[in-house]
């Protein structure tokens, strides 16, 4: 029979993963008598865990919601998943969430066994995030396996389904993991195609390390995030919108630097070149600066801006609001 302390932790873990446990089943899982089980339940209650009990032949136990959050017991994969989620939340840019996520992540990593800490460290050192969207949609096990291969500079094999539905087996030299536009990508040198590629993680299956180390190659881009952005723009036949914004270079760069090239015109205005999937997305970027701007081209962007202006004007007119001039600090097309 396990010690009282380890048995209590095992009982707590079972109660946290199942809504309701019949008493007989719990006793069998723990290898104790019903009387010992009742004593263990009382110990958890003394520690602040609200455990509800149902008496009778079909009686059992259930962990209830309490007035405060008690300590949790998680397994290895759950601990890594928590670290991944907290790291993403730490980069969310939401006031109050990022700092709390960092504190929680530090507590988890501090008590992790070395093997789990290495897995989390692999994610920390080999991933880049360039999105304000929610956390990664990739399988946590695949994400961790690829992160470790990136960190260890080890070739890895996996099954992959391309955008056109074609399935294949790939052997690659992994470089970095990138989170962009709400998806995770692996940037790697493809030994099957003899060229650099970006792979969507939700299309990867059965990753398997080969045990073969490699010497890192030079990436044909400034960094992995830039490589993925260029790949996405090529696939989607992106458009480049040019405009002049009546705002200083630093302010425009802060708002659009991730998606656009910004040049200082020297008179308090800035020239921008936004590469986007559509003219409409580029307009979102221009509006985000919150300053008057003038679109230089292409014509599709000018037409889209005019359509937006008409719709917004009609919407305001329904409330009796009419303006013959742009709102101070607003956007002029």
C-alpha positions in Angstrom: 0.0 0.0 0.0 1.3 3.5 -0.9 2.1 6.0 1.9 -0.6 8.2 3.2 0.8 11.3 1.4 1.3 9.7 -2.0 -2.2 8.0 -1.7 -3.8 11.4 -1.0 -2.2 12.9 -4.1 -3.4 10.0 -6.2 -6.9 10.4 -4.8 -6.8 14.1 -5.5 -5.7 13.5 -9.1 -8.5 11.0 -9.6 -11.1 13.4 -8.2 -9.8 16.3 -10.4 -10.1 14.2 -13.6 -13.6 12.7 -13.1 -16.9 14.3 -12.3 -18.1 11.5 -10.0 -16.5 8.4 -8.6 -18.4 5.5 -7.0 -16.9 4.7 -3.6 -16.2 1.1 -4.5 -14.4 2.0 -7.7 -12.2 4.5 -5.9 -11.3 2.0 -3.3 -10.3 -0.5 -5.9 -8.2 2.1 -7.8 -6.3 3.1 -4.7 -6.1 -0.4 -3.3 -7.6 0.5 0.1 -10.6 -0.3 2.1 -13.7 1.9 2.1 -12.9 3.0 5.7 -9.4 4.1 4.6 -10.8 5.9 1.7 -13.1 7.9 4.0 -10.2 8.9 6.1 -8.2 10.0 3.0 -11.2 12.1 1.9 -11.3 13.8 5.3 -7.6 14.6 5.0 -8.3 16.4 1.7 -11.2 18.3 3.3 -8.9 19.4 6.0 -6.5 20.8 3.4 -9.3 22.8 1.9 -10.6 20.6 -0.9 -14.4 20.5 -0.9 -15.3 16.8 -1.5 -19.0 16.0 -1.7 -20.0 12.5 -0.5 -23.2 10.5 -1.4 -24.1 7.8 1.1 -25.7 4.4 0.3 -25.0 1.4 -1.8 -24.4 3.5 -5.0 -22.6 6.3 -3.0 -19.5 8.0 -4.1 -17.4 11.1 -4.1 -17.1 14.2 -6.2 -14.8 17.2 -6.0 -17.0 20.3 -5.7 -16.2 24.0 -6.5 -14.9 25.8 -3.4 -14.6 29.4 -2.3 -11.0 29.6 -3.5 -8.9 27.7 -5.9 -7.0 24.8 -4.2 -3.7 23.4 -5.4 -4.0 21.2 -8.5 -2.4 17.9 -9.4 -1.5 17.6 -13.1 0.4 14.9 -15.0 3.4 15.5 -17.3 1.5 16.2 -20.5 -0.9 18.5 -18.6 2.0 20.4 -17.1 3.6 21.0 -20.5 0.2 22.0 -22.0 -0.2 24.6 -19.1 3.3 26.0 -19.8 2.5 26.3 -23.6 -0.8 28.1 -22.8 0.7 30.4 -20.2 3.5 31.3 -22.5 1.0 32.3 -25.3 -1.1 34.2 -22.8 2.0 36.1 -21.6 2.3 37.5 -25.1 -1.4 38.3 -25.5 -1.0 42.0 -24.9 -4.1 42.0 -22.7 -3.7 44.2 -19.6 -3.3 42.1 -16.4 -3.2 38.8 -18.2 0.4 38.8 -19.5 1.9 39.6 -16.1 -0.2 37.0 -14.2 0.7 34.4 -16.9 4.4 35.0 -16.4 4.0 34.6 -12.6 2.1 31.4 -13.0 4.5 30.0 -15.6 7.4 30.7 -13.3 5.8 28.8 -10.5 5.1 25.8 -12.7 8.5 25.6 -14.3 10.2 26.0 -10.8 8.7 22.7 -9.5 9.0 20.8 -12.8 11.2 17.7 -13.0 14.3 18.4 -15.3 12.9 16.3 -18.2 9.7 18.4 -18.3 11.7 21.7 -17.8 13.7 20.7 -20.9 10.6 20.3 -22.9 9.3 23.7 -21.9 12.7 25.3 -22.5 12.7 23.8 -26.0 9.4 25.7 -26.6 10.7 28.9 -25.1 14.0 29.0 -27.1 12.7 27.7 -30.5 9.4 29.5 -31.1 8.5 33.0 -32.2 5.0 34.6 -31.9 3.8 37.4 -34.1 0.1 37.4 -33.5 -2.4 39.0 -31.2 -4.8 36.1 -31.7 -5.4 33.1 -29.3 -3.0 30.4 -28.5 -1.7 27.7 -30.9 -4.2 25.2 -32.6 -1.5 22.5 -33.0 -1.4 19.3 -31.1 0.7 19.9 -27.9 2.6 16.6 -28.3 3.5 17.5 -31.9 4.4 21.0 -30.9 6.7 19.8 -28.1 8.4 17.1 -30.3 9.2 19.6 -33.0 10.4 22.1 -30.5 12.8 19.6 -29.0 14.1 18.7 -32.5 14.7 22.4 -33.3 16.6 22.8 -30.0 18.7 19.7 -30.4 19.4 20.3 -34.1 18.1 16.8 -34.9 16.5 15.6 -38.1 12.9 14.6 -37.8 10.4 12.7 -40.0 6.7 13.2 -40.2 3.6 12.6 -42.3 2.3 15.8 -44.0 -0.8 16.7 -45.9 -0.2 19.7 -48.3 -2.7 22.5 -49.1 -4.0 20.5 -52.1 -4.7 17.4 -50.0 -1.6 15.5 -51.2 -0.1 13.3 -48.5 3.6 12.6 -48.2 6.4 11.6 -45.9 9.0 14.3 -45.1 12.4 14.3 -43.5 13.6 17.8 -42.5 16.2 19.7 -40.6 14.0 21.8 -38.3 14.9 25.4 -37.7 12.2 27.3 -35.8 8.5 27.2 -34.8 6.5 30.3 -35.6 3.0 31.3 -34.4 1.5 33.7 -36.9 -2.1 34.5 -38.1 -3.5 32.2 -35.4 -1.6 29.1 -36.7 1.7 27.4 -35.9 4.3 26.7 -38.6 7.5 24.7 -38.7 10.3 26.4 -40.7 12.7 23.7 -41.9 15.0 22.6 -44.6 13.2 19.8 -46.5 15.6 17.0 -47.4 13.0 15.6 -49.8 12.6 18.8 -51.8 16.2 20.1 -51.2 14.9 23.5 -50.2 13.5 25.5 -47.3 9.8 25.1 -46.5 7.2 26.1 -43.9 4.8 23.4 -42.7 1.5 24.0 -40.9 1.5 22.0 -37.7 -2.1 21.1 -37.9 -1.2 19.2 -41.1 1.7 17.3 -39.5 1.3 13.8 -38.0 3.5 11.2 -36.4 6.7 13.2 -35.9 9.6 10.9 -35.2 13.2 12.0 -34.3 15.8 10.2 -36.4 18.7 10.5 -34.0 20.8 12.2 -36.7 22.2 15.6 -35.9 22.8 18.3 -38.5 24.7 21.5 -38.9 22.3 24.5 -39.2 22.0 26.1 -42.7 21.5 29.8 -43.4 17.9 30.7 -43.6 17.0 32.7 -46.8 15.2 35.4 -44.8 15.9 37.9 -42.0 14.2 35.5 -39.5 11.8 32.6 -39.4 8.7 34.8 -38.9 9.6 36.8 -42.0 10.1 33.6 -44.0 6.6 32.4 -43.0 5.0 35.8 -43.8 6.7 35.8 -47.3 5.5 32.2 -47.9 1.9 33.1 -46.9 1.9 36.2 -49.1 3.2 34.2 -52.1 0.5 31.5 -51.7 -2.4 34.0 -51.3 -1.4 36.3 -54.2 -1.2 39.3 -51.9 -1.6 42.9 -52.8 0.7 45.8 -51.9 -1.0 49.0 -50.8 1.0 52.3 -50.8 -0.1 55.3 -48.8 1.1 58.4 -47.0 0.1 58.9 -43.4 0.1 62.2 -41.6 1.9 60.8 -38.6 5.6 60.6 -37.5 7.7 57.6 -38.4 8.0 56.1 -34.9 4.2 56.2 -34.3 3.4 54.5 -37.6 6.2 52.0 -37.2 4.8 51.0 -33.7 1.4 50.3 -35.2 2.3 48.8 -38.6 5.9 47.7 -38.3 4.9 44.0 -38.2 3.1 44.1 -41.5 4.4 47.0 -43.5 7.5 48.9 -44.6 7.6 52.4 -43.1 9.7 55.3 -44.5 10.1 58.6 -42.8 9.3 61.5 -45.3 10.9 64.0 -42.9 8.0 66.4 -42.6 6.0 64.6 -39.9 4.5 62.2 -42.4 5.3 58.6 -43.3 5.2 56.5 -46.5 3.9 52.9 -46.0 3.9 49.8 -48.1 1.5 47.2 -46.7 1.5 43.7 -48.0 -1.8 42.0 -47.3 -4.1 39.2 -48.5 -6.5 41.8 -49.7 -7.0 45.6 -50.0 -9.5 45.4 -47.2 -7.0 44.0 -44.7 -4.5 46.8 -45.7 -7.3 49.4 -44.9 -7.6 47.9 -41.4 -3.9 48.6 -40.9 -4.2 52.2 -42.1 -7.1 52.8 -39.9 -5.3 51.4 -36.9 -2.8 54.3 -37.0 -5.7 56.8 -36.2 -4.3 59.6 -38.4 -5.3 61.1 -41.8 -3.8 59.2 -44.7 -3.8 59.2 -48.5 -3.8 56.0 -50.6 -1.5 56.1 -53.6 -2.5 52.8 -55.0 -3.5 50.3 -56.2 -6.9 51.4 -57.6 -8.6 48.5 -55.8 -7.6 49.9 -52.5 -8.9 53.4 -53.4 -12.3 51.9 -54.5 -12.5 49.8 -51.3 -11.8 52.8 -49.2 -14.5 54.8 -51.0 -17.0 52.0 -50.5 -16.2 51.9 -46.8 -16.6 55.7 -46.5 -20.0 55.6 -48.1 -21.2 52.8 -45.8 -19.9 54.5 -42.7 -21.4 57.8 -43.7 -24.8 56.2 -44.3 -24.6 54.5 -41.0 -23.9 57.8 -39.2 -26.6 59.6 -41.1 -29.2 57.2 -39.6 -28.4 58.7 -36.3 -28.6 62.3 -37.6 -24.8 62.7 -37.7 -23.4 64.5 -40.7 -19.9 65.8 -41.3 -18.5 67.7 -44.2 -14.9 67.4 -42.9 -12.9 64.5 -41.5 -13.1 64.2 -37.7 -10.0 65.6 -36.0 -7.4 62.9 -35.7 -9.5 60.6 -37.9 -8.7 59.1 -41.3 -9.0 61.1 -44.6 -8.9 59.1 -47.8 
